[in-house]
Amino acid sequence: MKSAPFDVRIAVSLVGLVVLVSSAFAQGLFPARAHKEYRSTSAASYVAIVQKNGQVNIDLTSGDPVFTNVYPMVWLDGEEKAAALPISGKQTARQEVNDRLGKGQGMAMSFKTCEWTHNTYPTEPFITVQVAYTNTGKKPVRVKALMPWCTGDKGNGGFALGPGTSECLVLDNGRTFPGDATPPGMTRGAASSMWNLMALNTRNGRSLVAGFLTNDRAYTRIRFENPTTDEKFGEFFKNFTAECVYDPPVELKPGERLMSEVLYLSIAEKDPFDALERFARHLAAVNNVTGKRPFLPHGWDSWNTEYRSDINEARVMENLDFVDANLKRYGWNHFAIDDGWQDARGDWEANPERFPKGMKAVADAIHARGMTAGIWIAPFTVDVDSTLAKEHPEWLALPNALGREVVNENERILDVTAPGALDYVRQLASKIGNEWGFDALMEADYVYQLLLAEKYHDTSLTRIEVFRKGMQALREGMGEDKFIMSFAPLPVSGTLANGLRLGNDCAPIWRKDPDKWPWGCVETMTTAARRYYFTPSLWAPDLDCAYFGHDATRARWDVADKPKLTRDQTLAWLTGEVMSGGTVLIGDRFSGLAPDEVAVLRRLLPTMGRARPVDLFRSETPQIWSMPIHSDVGDWSLVALFNWDETSEKTVAVSFAELGLDPEAYFTVYGFWEEQYYGAAQKQLEVNVPPGGVRLLSLRRFENHPMFLSTNRHFSQGATDFRSLEWNAAARTLQGVFEGVANTDYALRILIPDPYKAETISVSTGNATTQMEKNVLRIDLHCDTDGPVDWRLRF
C-alpha cells in the first residue's frame, strides 16, 4: 500500500514564521567592501571574514562577495518576531577542526547568550555553521526557532552570485511541513525550500548549495528573498535565512542551552552536479550512513495491481510461482506482500481467512525458493476498532488540524512517547523480522503521520524527535541486516531507512491530470531526476511502480478513459527506474505478464547505480541521463535520451563534453532496446526518439579493429555478466567470457571495420549462428545451463 497523496500546506502553528521573520528584516543596501576585519579564515575558493562587530562576510578569492554582514537569530515564544543574537568579533577564538567532513579551522564566538561557530576546510568549497542559545535569565524560556545564518536585519547585507543573481535558477527540495509529495521545484529568483536547496547563476556558473546536515530536533528550511540591484555592487538578495524551527518550542530552564542543526554552505563549486553530490555525501557522513544496503528489493507491489488490498495466500503463491519459474534467475529475487494481509492496522497478525497458515509460512515459502521476503506495515497508524486500540487507548493520539486532512476518521496515531508504546514498535518489528523471518519492510508506510498528533505524552520532545524515536525503534527491532523502505520527511527518514519513496502513487498513465492524484511516469521521473543526488550516498529511491498497463490494472486505477501505455512508454518508464539506482517495482500482476513483457523484465536487473541528469538545469523534465560504466571488461558510457512528449517524435542532442567524454575522440553508438548500431560519432549525438520513448545508448571509444558493441542480456550491455574481453592483434582474434543464464537466448554484436572479415567462430555452449548487418556481426547462441560461456572470433 502506498501513502495517500500528501500535498497539504504548511501547518497552522507554523504559518506565521515566514511573515514574521520576513518583517524583521530592514531594507539595507549591499555595503562597501571595506571590511572592518577582525579575523579571517581562508579556503581554496573563498575567505570567511569576521568583522569587529561579529558579523561575517564570505568573499570569493577573487574578491567578489557572496554573503555580507551575516549574523545569527533566535525567536522566543511570545515574541512577535525573531531577534538578532548578540555577537562580537572580539569574542572569537580559532579552533582546530577534525570531524567527519575532514580537517580544517573553526572560528568560535561566545558572547552573552550566543555561541556561534563556523568551520572552514582549506581544500574544500564549503563551510559549516552552528549557533547555540543559552538561557541566561532567571525564568524558563521557549525557543521557537534558531537561525544560524541570516542577512538583512542588522544594517546592510545580503547574498549574491554576481550579475544575474536576481534570476538565479533554484532547485528546491519541497516547501511544506512536514514533507512534500509534489515534485521538487525548479524556479527562478527568490526561493524557500525545506531541508536544502541549490541556487545557480546561469550567466556565470556560480552556485550555492545550502542545506542542513542534521535534522535531529527541528524542521529546517532555507529562504532568500527581496532581490535588489545596487548601481555600484550589482544584484543581490537582501534577506537570506537558514532556519531551525522547533515544533513545539523547546523550553530552556535557566542555564540550559539549545544548539541548532548543522548548516552546510557550498560557496563556490565549479560544477553544480558535483556540488549537489558532495552535499549528499557529507549529509551521509555526518549521519553515519554508509550507503551499504543488505540488498535491493526488486519485485512486485500487489497493492498497485488489480488486486489492490484483496490479497490472499493463493494469489501470493500464484505470483510467487511465476516469478520463481520465469524471472528469479534474472535478478527478480525479492517478493513482497502489501496491504490486505493483516487483521487491522494496529493488529499486525495474519488475517485468518486470507492467510490461514500465518505470515511465517509465507516468508518460509518465499525463502524456500531462494528469494528474500518483504511485507508492508503502517507502524504508527491504528484503527479505532483494533484490539490494540481497545487494550491500549492511552497509546493513541488524535491528529492535529493538519493531520485531520490526511488521517482517516477511524484511525489514530500511535504515540510512541507513551509508556510501553515504543517497546511495542520495537517488538512488532522484531516479530516481523526475526520470528516470521521477513527480510524487508516494503514499506514502513504513512510514517509521516507520526508527526501529526495533536499532542504527545512526552511534551518535552519536538515532533522531529518523536519521529526519530519511532523510526529508530523500527530499525532496532528489524536489525541492521534487514531492509527498510519508508517515506517522508526525507532527510530524517533517510538516515534511518535504507530506501525512501520519492513521491506519490503512480497509475498506469504517462502523465497525470493537473492538480490531481495519482501521478504518471513523467511526474515520477521529474522527481527522480531532481532528487538524483541523494543516491547512492544516502538511500535507495523508490519511484513506485512501472507498468505495462494491463486492462485489469487500468480498471483498478480507474484510468480506462486514458490512453494506453505504448511499448515505447513502458520501456522509457522502466529505463528511468533502473537508471535511478533504486528499487524496480512492477504494478501489473506477475502471473498475467505476456512473454514479450517477461522478456523485457529479464534485461533490467541488477541495477548499476545512479545516472546523472545532465540537462537538469535547462529542462523541465531532464531528458539526458548519463551513467558511466566501469567494469571488468572496460569502461564505457550509458546514455538514456528520453522524449517526454507523447505526441510527436523529437530529436535529442547531447555533446560529448557534457557526458564527460573526449569530444575529439570517436565513440561507437549502439541502441539497446531497438538493437541498432548508429555508427561512430564525434563531439555530439543527435538521435531521434519516438513519442513518449527512450533511446538507451552505449558509447564505447572506437578502436580500429574488431570490437565488442553490445549484448542483449542486460541494459548495461556487458557490465554485469562479462568476465573477460580481449583483442589479440597478433592472432587476429577477439574473445570473451560471460556468465550465462540457463535457458536463455543471447545475441552479441561485434563491430568489424574494414578490412577485417570474420573467418571462424567457436563457442563453449551449443551452436552459434551469425549474421552480418552491414559492418556489424550478430552472434546468436543459447545457454542451456548456468555457467561461463567462452566465445572466440578469428579474423
Secondary structure as the mmCIF struct_conf table of DSSP 4:
data_model
#
loop_
_struct_conf.conf_type_id
_struct_conf.id
_struct_conf.beg_label_comp_id
_struct_conf.beg_label_asym_id
_struct_conf.beg_label_seq_id
_struct_conf.end_label_comp_id
_struct_conf.end_label_asym_id
_struct_conf.end_label_seq_id
HELX_LH_PP_P HELX_LH_PP_P1 SER A 3 PRO A 5
BEND BEND1 ILE A 10 ILE A 10
HELX_RH_3T_P HELX_RH_3T_P1 VAL A 12 LEU A 14
TURN_TY1_P TURN_TY1_P1 VAL A 15 VAL A 15
HELX_RH_AL_P HELX_RH_AL_P1 GLY A 16 SER A 23
TURN_TY1_P TURN_TY1_P2 ALA A 24 ALA A 24
HELX_LH_PP_P HELX_LH_PP_P2 LEU A 29 ALA A 32
BEND BEND2 ARG A 33 ARG A 33
STRN STRN1 GLU A 37 SER A 42
BEND BEND3 ALA A 44 SER A 45
STRN STRN2 TYR A 46 GLN A 51
TURN_TY1_P TURN_TY1_P3 LYS A 52 ASN A 53
BEND BEND4 GLY A 54 GLY A 54
STRN STRN3 VAL A 56 LEU A 60
TURN_TY1_P TURN_TY1_P4 THR A 61 SER A 62
BEND BEND5 GLY A 63 GLY A 63
STRN STRN4 PRO A 65 LEU A 76
TURN_TY1_P TURN_TY1_P5 ASP A 77 GLY A 78
BEND BEND6 GLU A 80 LYS A 81
STRN STRN5 ALA A 83 ALA A 84
HELX_LH_PP_P HELX_LH_PP_P3 LEU A 85 PRO A 86
HELX_RH_3T_P HELX_RH_3T_P2 GLY A 89 GLN A 91
STRN STRN6 THR A 92 ASP A 99
TURN_TY1_P TURN_TY1_P6 ARG A 100 LEU A 101
STRN STRN7 GLY A 102 PHE A 111
TURN_TY1_P TURN_TY1_P7 LYS A 112 THR A 113
STRN STRN8 CYS A 114 THR A 120
TURN_TY1_P TURN_TY1_P8 PRO A 122 THR A 123
BEND BEND7 GLU A 124 PRO A 125
STRN STRN9 PHE A 126 THR A 134
BEND BEND8 GLY A 137 LYS A 139
STRN STRN10 VAL A 141 THR A 151
BEND BEND9 GLY A 152 ASN A 156
STRN STRN11 GLY A 158 PHE A 159
BEND BEND10 GLY A 162 GLY A 162
TURN_TY1_P TURN_TY1_P9 PRO A 163 GLY A 164
HELX_RH_3T_P HELX_RH_3T_P3 THR A 165 GLU A 167
STRN STRN12 LEU A 169 ASP A 172
BEND BEND11 ASN A 173 ASN A 173
BEND BEND12 THR A 176 PRO A 178
BEND BEND13 THR A 182 THR A 182
HELX_LH_PP_P HELX_LH_PP_P4 PRO A 183 GLY A 185
STRN STRN13 MET A 186 ARG A 188
BEND BEND14 GLY A 189 ALA A 190
STRN STRN14 ALA A 191 MET A 194
BEND BEND15 TRP A 195 TRP A 195
STRN STRN15 ASN A 196 LEU A 200
TURN_TY1_P TURN_TY1_P10 THR A 202 ASN A 204
STRN STRN16 SER A 207 PHE A 212
BEND BEND16 LEU A 213 LEU A 213
BEND BEND17 ASP A 216 ALA A 218
STRN STRN17 TYR A 219 ASP A 230
TURN_TY1_P TURN_TY1_P11 GLU A 231 PHE A 233
STRN STRN18 GLY A 234 LEU A 252
TURN_TY1_P TURN_TY1_P12 PRO A 254 GLY A 255
STRN STRN19 ARG A 257 MET A 259
HELX_LH_PP_P HELX_LH_PP_P5 SER A 260 VAL A 262
STRN STRN20 LEU A 263 SER A 266
BEND BEND18 LYS A 270 LYS A 270
HELX_RH_AL_P HELX_RH_AL_P2 PRO A 272 VAL A 286
TURN_TY1_P TURN_TY1_P13 ASN A 287 ASN A 288
BEND BEND19 PRO A 294 PRO A 294
STRN STRN21 GLY A 299 TRP A 300
TURN_TY1_P TURN_TY1_P14 SER A 302 ASN A 304
BEND BEND20 THR A 305 THR A 305
TURN_TY1_P TURN_TY1_P15 GLU A 306 SER A 309
HELX_RH_AL_P HELX_RH_AL_P3 GLU A 313 ASN A 326
TURN_TY1_P TURN_TY1_P16 LEU A 327 LEU A 327
HELX_RH_3T_P HELX_RH_3T_P4 LYS A 328 TYR A 330
TURN_TY1_P TURN_TY1_P17 GLY A 331 GLY A 331
STRN STRN22 HIS A 334 ILE A 337
TURN_TY1_P TURN_TY1_P18 ASP A 339 GLY A 340
BEND BEND21 TRP A 341 TRP A 341
STRN STRN23 GLN A 342 ALA A 344
TURN_TY1_P TURN_TY1_P19 ARG A 345 GLY A 346
STRN STRN24 ASP A 347 ALA A 350
TURN_TY1_P TURN_TY1_P20 PRO A 352 ARG A 354
TURN_TY1_P TURN_TY1_P21 PRO A 356 LYS A 357
HELX_RH_AL_P HELX_RH_AL_P4 MET A 359 ALA A 368
TURN_TY1_P TURN_TY1_P22 ARG A 369 GLY A 370
STRN STRN25 THR A 372 ILE A 377
TURN_TY1_P TURN_TY1_P23 PRO A 379 PHE A 380
STRN STRN26 THR A 381 ASP A 383
TURN_TY1_P TURN_TY1_P24 VAL A 384 ASP A 385
BEND BEND22 SER A 386 SER A 386
HELX_RH_AL_P HELX_RH_AL_P5 THR A 387 GLU A 391
HELX_RH_3T_P HELX_RH_3T_P5 PRO A 393 TRP A 395
STRN STRN27 LEU A 396 ALA A 397
STRN STRN28 PRO A 399 PRO A 399
TURN_TY1_P TURN_TY1_P25 ALA A 401 LEU A 402
HELX_RH_3T_P HELX_RH_3T_P6 GLY A 403 GLU A 405
TURN_TY1_P TURN_TY1_P26 VAL A 406 VAL A 406
BEND BEND23 VAL A 407 VAL A 407
TURN_TY1_P TURN_TY1_P27 GLU A 409 ASN A 410
STRN STRN29 GLU A 411 LEU A 414
TURN_TY1_P TURN_TY1_P28 VAL A 416 THR A 417
BEND BEND24 ALA A 418 ALA A 418
TURN_TY1_P TURN_TY1_P29 PRO A 419 GLY A 420
HELX_RH_AL_P HELX_RH_AL_P6 ALA A 421 SER A 430
HELX_RH_PI_P HELX_RH_PI_P1 LYS A 431 GLU A 435
BEND BEND25 TRP A 436 TRP A 436
STRN STRN30 ALA A 440 ALA A 444
BEND BEND26 TYR A 446 TYR A 446
HELX_RH_3T_P HELX_RH_3T_P7 VAL A 447 LEU A 452
STRN STRN31 ALA A 453 ALA A 453
BEND BEND27 GLU A 454 GLU A 454
BEND BEND28 HIS A 457 HIS A 457
TURN_TY1_P TURN_TY1_P30 THR A 459 SER A 460
BEND BEND29 LEU A 461 LEU A 461
HELX_RH_AL_P HELX_RH_AL_P7 ARG A 463 MET A 478
TURN_TY1_P TURN_TY1_P31 GLU A 480 ASP A 481
BEND BEND30 LYS A 482 LYS A 482
STRN STRN32 PHE A 483 SER A 486
BEND BEND31 ALA A 488 PRO A 489
HELX_RH_AL_P HELX_RH_AL_P8 LEU A 490 SER A 493
TURN_TY1_P TURN_TY1_P32 GLY A 494 LEU A 496
BEND BEND32 ASN A 498 ASN A 498
STRN STRN33 GLY A 499 ARG A 501
BEND BEND33 GLY A 503 GLY A 503
STRN STRN34 CYS A 506 CYS A 506
BEND BEND34 PRO A 508 ARG A 511
HELX_LH_PP_P HELX_LH_PP_P6 LYS A 512 ASP A 513
TURN_TY1_P TURN_TY1_P33 PRO A 514 ASP A 515
BEND BEND35 TRP A 517 PRO A 518
STRN STRN35 TRP A 519 TRP A 519
HELX_RH_AL_P HELX_RH_AL_P9 CYS A 521 ARG A 530
TURN_TY1_P TURN_TY1_P34 ARG A 531 ARG A 531
HELX_RH_3T_P HELX_RH_3T_P8 TYR A 532 PHE A 534
TURN_TY1_P TURN_TY1_P35 THR A 535 LEU A 538
STRN STRN36 ALA A 540 ALA A 546
HELX_RH_AL_P HELX_RH_AL_P10 ASP A 551 ARG A 556
TURN_TY1_P TURN_TY1_P36 TRP A 557 ASP A 558
TURN_TY1_P TURN_TY1_P37 ALA A 560 ASP A 561
BEND BEND36 LYS A 562 LYS A 562
HELX_LH_PP_P HELX_LH_PP_P7 PRO A 563 THR A 566
HELX_RH_AL_P HELX_RH_AL_P11 ARG A 567 VAL A 578
TURN_TY1_P TURN_TY1_P38 MET A 579 GLY A 581
BEND BEND37 GLY A 582 GLY A 582
STRN STRN37 THR A 583 ILE A 586
BEND BEND38 ASP A 588 ASP A 588
HELX_RH_3T_P HELX_RH_3T_P9 PHE A 590 GLY A 592
HELX_RH_AL_P HELX_RH_AL_P12 PRO A 595 LEU A 601
TURN_TY1_P TURN_TY1_P39 ARG A 602 ARG A 603
BEND BEND39 LEU A 604 LEU A 604
BEND BEND40 PRO A 606 PRO A 606
STRN STRN38 ARG A 612 PRO A 613
TURN_TY1_P TURN_TY1_P40 VAL A 614 ARG A 618
BEND BEND41 GLU A 620 THR A 621
STRN STRN39 ILE A 624 SER A 631
TURN_TY1_P TURN_TY1_P41 ASP A 632 VAL A 633
STRN STRN40 GLY A 634 ASN A 643
BEND BEND42 GLU A 646 SER A 648
STRN STRN41 LYS A 650 SER A 655
TURN_TY1_P TURN_TY1_P42 PHE A 656 PHE A 656
HELX_RH_3T_P HELX_RH_3T_P10 ALA A 657 LEU A 659
TURN_TY1_P TURN_TY1_P43 GLY A 660 GLY A 660
BEND BEND43 LEU A 661 LEU A 661
TURN_TY1_P TURN_TY1_P44 PRO A 663 GLU A 664
BEND BEND44 ALA A 665 ALA A 665
STRN STRN42 TYR A 666 GLY A 671
TURN_TY1_P TURN_TY1_P45 PHE A 672 GLU A 675
STRN STRN43 GLN A 676 GLN A 682
BEND BEND45 LYS A 683 LYS A 683
STRN STRN44 GLN A 684 VAL A 689
TURN_TY1_P TURN_TY1_P46 PRO A 691 GLY A 692
STRN STRN45 GLY A 693 ARG A 701
BEND BEND46 ASN A 704 HIS A 705
STRN STRN46 MET A 707 THR A 711
BEND BEND47 ASN A 712 HIS A 714
TURN_TY1_P TURN_TY1_P47 PHE A 715 SER A 716
BEND BEND48 GLN A 717 GLY A 718
TURN_TY1_P TURN_TY1_P48 ALA A 719 ASP A 721
STRN STRN47 PHE A 722 ASN A 728
TURN_TY1_P TURN_TY1_P49 ALA A 729 ARG A 732
STRN STRN48 THR A 733 GLY A 740
TURN_TY1_P TURN_TY1_P50 ALA A 742 ASN A 743
STRN STRN49 THR A 744 LEU A 751
TURN_TY1_P TURN_TY1_P51 ASP A 754 PRO A 755
STRN STRN50 THR A 760 VAL A 763
BEND BEND49 SER A 764 GLY A 766
STRN STRN51 THR A 769 GLU A 773
TURN_TY1_P TURN_TY1_P52 LYS A 774 ASN A 775
STRN STRN52 VAL A 776 CYS A 783
BEND BEND50 ASP A 784 ASP A 786
STRN STRN53 GLY A 787 ARG A 794
#
